[in-house]
């Protein structure tokens, strides 16, 4: 449990301030333990970063796989996955990605995870077509790239200072899905949109 808390806290700090700017002392202070305790679990900062990212990705992957096995359409899966993620969102700043280049092992894992997640998305899109919730004939490779760029755009910036990040992310997600849904898919999506609109009131 302590190891998990160390990884979660470290990733939160890295996301906010960048990797280089955060010391092991900073992490220890925020967890409420000694720096020596951190070194009982992790050899150095790169090991902590790498294991933390593996832990984070494995957790997300587990949630998605659990939803895939449930009685859901792909539209349900995407929205429910979004809802689970937004229980504890983490927005990595540009400095984090710049610093990540200094840690080759962690960077390699990140690239591998991105490629694996992209393949997972393509399979979900294909499944959505078979279920009749997504339109046939759509170039989903382009759709996946657009989604990736939209996520980058959503990262906190002055552009959206009048709106919460969750409100912006939700608007982008639902607009994006509406563009590829069939009537059947839209009927499912509208149920979630109605629920979310009432949460904001």
Buried (B, 14 or more C-beta within 10 A) or exposed (E): EEBEEBBBBBBBBBBBBBBBEBEBEBBBBBBEBEBEBBBEBBEEBBBBBBBBBBBBBEBBBEBBEEBBEEEBBBBBBBBBBBEBBEEEEEEBBEBBEEBBEEBEEBBEBBEEBEEEBBEBBBEBBEBBBEBEBBBEEBEBEEBBEEBBEBEEEBBEEEEBEEEEBBEBBBBBBBEBBEEBBBEBBBEBBEEBBEEBEEEEE
